[in-house]
Amino acid sequence: MTHTTAELSQWTVEQRRHFHKHPELSGQEHNTAAYVKELLEEFGIPLLDGFTAPNVVAFFKGTEGSRTVALRADMDALPVHEQVEKPFSSTVPGVMHACGHDAHTATLLGAAKWMSEHPELVKNNIVLIFQSSEEESPSGAQQLVKDGVLEGVDAIYGLHYMSNVALGKVGFAEGFSMASSDDFDIVIEGNGGHGGIPQDTVDPIYVATHLIQSFQSIISRNLNPFHPGVISFGKMEAGNSYNVIPDQVTLKGTIRALSFEGQELMYKRTVELTEKISDSFGAVGHYHYIEGTPPVYNHPEACATARDIIQSTFGDDVFTEVEPTMGAEDFGYYTKEKTGAFINVGMEGEKSAYPHHHPKFDVDEDTIPTGLELMIQLALRG
């Protein structure tokens, strides 16, 4: 049985509501994965073995099969308590789909359903990737790449419903579009003592102030000015008294870069400065690097294809150039290895007035037909 476009869109909305009602955190999407598998098997689309659970990967064989296109959706929710009452609100306290991954998964399922109903129209082989753990490390994308999900793939595409892109617009930033995201923990070991007798101590707080200032010199004096980057400290913990110099200071922060070179340079320099500045004051600096995600690079050839699809499907005025962002997405693991593009579907407006990760975030379901048609066309022409 085939469905009309309107019927398929409504079916996709219903799936989105199911996922929204039953969210699961990163790495724990086992029920979500089981539901996805059940539907794919119902569609007659074979599942592929050898991929780390709860990731789900399936393969649709095209009529020609000379080209293989991968389409990706993320499945995980966030540790956020939903503050909007609706019939399909989260049933899991403290967990909600506050970033639209419920809609991403539903959209890819809608495209899979369409392909199963129109197999004669699909020339390309299609790898359907339902990915775990986009929001947290370890990254599901990183694991899938290690598992070999991109072997034989010619191009990969993903989409994101965006509350900060105008409703009715679809687009992307060509080249580096989203930043890398890596974190660090630093412990500075000094020699504490009386606050009134600092000469008998090695004050780790004083050392930390120099370290915090010096990290900003990486941005202003080491990083190529044409390669944006950010280093931010999010936590500093030390001592518990007015007149006691503590033995150690703990610092936590994040590194963001819009180039592979910038990501590597900032990592190396933060390690060097931690060790050398601490040593220069007689302290010991311990640096722990927490690998996150590489920057998302939208390849020019994939962007040209996606732009043509957007304009020919929805109209020239629908395409929009999107500004690069220092936000991160583990889709970067895919485009670091293969040609691809990550596309934004706009939904800014009254129905999607709150930013991503906010407890009142919601997807404007009126945009889902656009996302669904985009995903179908990427399968056909990507």
C-alpha positions, 0 to 999 in steps of 0.5 A: 500500500502506498500513501499520499504525501499528506498521509506520509507526513502525518505518519511521520508526525505520529512517529515523532510524537511517539519518540517524544513521549518515550525519550532515552538518554545518550547510549541508552536508546535501546527501546528506541532502537528496538522500535526503529528496527521493528518498523524497518523490518516491517518495511522490508529493509534489511538491517546490517549486523556488526554495528555497536548497539544501540545504533541501528544501520539498515541498507536499501538496495537501489535499482542501479546501485552504482552510488551509495548515499548514507542518511543519518538521524540521531536518536538520543534525548537530553537530561532536561525536565520538560516544562510544556504540557501536551498530549505527547509530553515526555513520560520520563521525569528529567528526560526530554527531546529538547533538541529535535532528535525525535523529529530527526529519527521520525523523518528518516523513518518516513523516508525509509517508508517512502522508499519501501513503497516506491522502490522502483524510483530509488536508483542509489543504494541507501545506508540508513543510520539511526545513531545513538549518543550525539549529545554525550561522549563517547560519540555514536558517530565516532563509534559507527565510523570505527565500525565501518559504517562509511565503507563503500559510501559515496556521500552522507547527509544529515538534517537538523530542525533549527529554532534559530533559522527562519521558518520556511528556510532550508540551508547550510554554511559551506565549508566549516559550518560547526565547531569542534568541541573538546573539554579539559580538566586541569589540576594545579598542585601547589603547596598550601599554607597560611594566607598571611605568610605566602612566601612559604607557599606555592599558591595554586590560585595565583598560578591558575590566574596566569594560566587562565590569562595565558590560554587567551593568548592562544586565540590572539597570538597562536591561532590563524586569525582566519580560523575562529576558535574559543577557549572558555573556562567553566569551573574553578574550584579551590580552597574553603577558607579566607586565610588558607592558601589551598594545596590545589586548584581544579579548572574545567573548560572547553575548546572550540575550533572551526578548523582541524588545524585550530583544534590540534593547535589549541590542544597542544598549546593548552597542554604546554602552557599548563605544564610550563607556567605551573613549573615556572611558579614551582607548581605541578600542572596536570592536564586531562584532555577529553576528546569531543567532536571534530568540526563539521565540514560541509564539502563543496560538491555535497553542498552544490548537490544539496543546494540544487535539491533545495532550490529545485524542490522548494524554490530558489527563495527557500535556500538560505546561507547559514552562518557558521556556529561554535556549537558542535555536532558529531556529524563531523566524524562522518564528513571528516572521512567522506563527502557530505553536508549537514543541512538546517531546516528552519522553524523559528517562530511562535511554535518553536520559540525556545532555543535548543536544550531549553525545557520548553523547546518544541519542534514546529511539526509544520516543518516536518513535511519539508524535512521529509521531502528533503530527505527523500530527495537526498536519497534519490539525488544525493 
